[in-house]
Every structure is written in C-alpha cells, then in structure tokens.
Amino acid sequence: MKVKSENLLEIGAMSGFLLPIIFAVMLSVAITLNPWFSFHKNALSDLGSLKVQTRYVFNSGLILMGILGIVFSLAAVRYFGSNMMHILTVAMAFLIAVGIFPEEYGKIHSIPAILFYLLSLTGIFYAGVILRKRGKQKLSLFSMIGSAGTFALMIATLGKSGLAVPEMIGAVFILSWIVVISHKMLKETKRKESNIKSYS
C-alpha cells in the first residue's frame, strides 16, 4: 500500500519530535539507575553493557530511537526528493544494531556506533546542499556548517574526557536538526491541507 506524501511527512515529523524526548528520558533513567556513570570517564554505551543489570533501559531506548529514526528518514527522503537521503535510513539501522549488540561485542558494536554518527552527519550535510539549491539559505547553513562543525568538535574532544562527551555533542546536534526538519515537514503538510480546503 502506497502512503500519501502528506501522511508520510506527518508520521515522519511526529517520529522526529519523539526522538529527543525518548533520548532524554532513556538517558536520564539510565544514569539515575547507575550513579557511577560519569560523562568525563565513560562512554554512553557503558550504560548498556552486559555487566549492567539495567542495560535494557539504554539498549531498548536506542532500538526504539532507531525504529522511529527510520520512519523519520523515509519521510526525509520524500521531503528532500532524493534517494541519497536514505543515508539517514542506514544510519538509523546502525543505531538499532548498537542497541542490539552491547560494547562487549567489540567491533560488531563499535563500527555501527561510528557509522551512525558519520552517516547521520553526512546525510545532514547533503540535505544542506539540497536546501541551498531550494534557496533556503539559513536552514542550509545550519545543516552544512552544523554537521561539519559538530564532526570537528567531536574529533577535537576525543580522548580529552569520557567518550560520552563527543557522543553527546553529536547526538544533540543530530536530534536538534531532526526536530527542525520535522517542524518544516509538519508545516508544509498543514499548508498543503489548508490549500486543498481553500480550493474545495
């Protein structure tokens, strides 16, 4: 069954709005249950370690975020009118893998974690290129400079504190961008619905 463009954008936008909420709740609960956790000493994935009894909170949160992220990414493909935006779909699939395979799985965990960030930031940068062609300069700059700057900042903070710090820097920007684009999607959907009603 083919989903209407407006419906897909609306569902994708709602999924996008839910992502930072789930992230904040999941992380807050996981940290509260594990007071030993420190942003200056640990990686976020330590909260999902097989050694942690409450790992299901963090890992299930990542899996849920990945699923909602895929829904958002499919809407993003439609919104930006480019199959290249499936980069985000693949990124979100890797996020699910991070939740399924805790850090004890070694490269099976670390490679998807790295690729999640790399592909997400690449997809956002490419979205900025599309937005620039559409004449949306502010949003384009936010996407392009934001993704490049976030990547640079993540690299700059590696090894200077816990891995959680660069991970949080990347997560905050990616989620912020998703919320902004979700707002644009929803706004466009409402405008189209308004135009249809005015002509009917």
N, C-alpha and C positions, 0 to 999 in steps of 0.2 A: 504494500500500500504506500503510495507516494504522499508524503507530508507536504501540505501547503507551505510556501515560503514564509508567510506571516506567522503561521503556527510554529514552525521550526525556530524562527527567530525569537518568538516569545518564550518557548520552552527553554531554548538555549540561554536566553537572558536570565530567566529565573534560576537556572542551574548555576550561572555565573555569579549571581548575587548570593547564592547559598555557600559558595566555596569559602570565602573568608570567614563566614560565621562558623562553619564546620571546623575550619583550621584553628580558629581562636578557642573554640570550646574544647576540641580534642587536645590541643596543646596545653591549655590551662588545667584540664582534668589530669592529663598525664603527668605534668610537672607537680601538681598538688599531691598526687599519689606517690611521687618519687622525689622527695625533698633533697636527695643527694645530687640531683641534676644541676649542673651549672653551665651557663652559656659560655663561660670562659674556659671550661675544661672539657666539655662533652660535645658530641655530635648529636643532632636531633634523633638520629637513628638509634642512639643508645637507649632511648625510651621504648623502643620496640624490640630490644634484644631478647633472645631466648632466655637469658638469665633473669629477666624482669617479669615478675608474676603478672603485672598489669599491662603487659605488652599489647594485649588485644585492643586496648583503648587507642593507642597510637597507630598500630598497624591497620585496624579496621577503619580508622579515620582516613588514612592515606588511600585505602582501597575505595572508600566512598567518594573521596575527593577526585580520584582518578576517573571513576564512572561518570560523575557529574561533569568533570572536565572534558570527557569525550563528547558528551551531549553538547556542551558549550562549543567545542571545536567544530562539530558538524554544522552548527548554526553559523560559526565564523566563516566556514568555507562558503556558505550561501551568502553571507553578508558582504564578504570581500570579493566574491565572484572569482575565486581562484582555488584550484585544487591543491596548489602549493601550501595552502593553509592547513592541509592535512598533516603538516609538520607538527601542529599542536595536538592532533589526534594521537600520533605516535608518541609524543612526549607524555601525554596523559596515560597511555598504555604502560609506559615505563614507570610512571608513578604507582600504578597498580602493582607492578612487579616488585617495587621497593617495599610495599606493604605485605606482599605475599612471602617474600624471601628476606628475612631479617639479616642483620650485618654478619652473623655467623656464617652465612653462605658465601662470604668472600666476594669475588668478582661478580657473582650472579646478583649480588645486591649493589655493589659499588658502581658497576658500569651503568645499570639502569638509572641510578641516582644521578650520576654525572650527565647522562644523556637527557634526562628530564630537564635539567637546567639549560643545557646547551641548546636543545631543540626548542624549548619554550622561548628563550631569548632570541633565537634565530627567527622563529615564526613571528614574534612580535616586531622584530626589525623589518622583516619582509612586509608585514602589514603596514608599517610606516611608509614603505616605498609606495604601496598601493594608495594609501591615504594622500600622499603627496601628489600623485597623479590626479586624484579627485579634487585637489585644491584645498584639502583640509590640513592646512599648514600646522596649526597648533597641535592637533592630535598626531600628526605625522612626526613632528619634532619630539613629542612626548614618547612616542613609540620607538623611534630610531635612537635618539640621544639617551633615552631612559634605558633601553636594553643594552646599548654599548657601555654606558656609564655603570650600570649595575654589574655587568660582566667584569669590567675593570676593577670595580670596588671589591667584588668577591675574590678576585685574584690577589688584590693588594692585602686583603685581611687574612688570607690563608696562612696558617702556621703562626699567626701572631696571638691567637687565642683559641678557644674551642672551635671546632668545625661548625658548631651551631650558629656562630656569628655570620660567616659568609652565606650559610644556608638560609638564615633568616632574611638577610639583605635581598637575596634572590627571590625568596618566597613572597616578601612584602611587595616588591615591585610587580612581580608576575600577577599576583592577586589583585593589586590595585589596577593594573591595566585591564584585567578581565572585567572588573566592576565597571570601569569607564566604558568599555566596549559594550557590555551588557546594557548599560543605560542608553547608549546610542541605538542599539538593536530595538529595545523596547520603545524608544521614542519614535523610531522610524515605523514600527508596526502600528502604533497608535495613530500616527499621521496618515498612514495608508487607509486605516479603518475609517478615520474621520472623512477622508476624501471620498471613499466609497459611499458613505452615508449621505454626504452632501450631494452626490450625483444621483442617488436613488430616490 
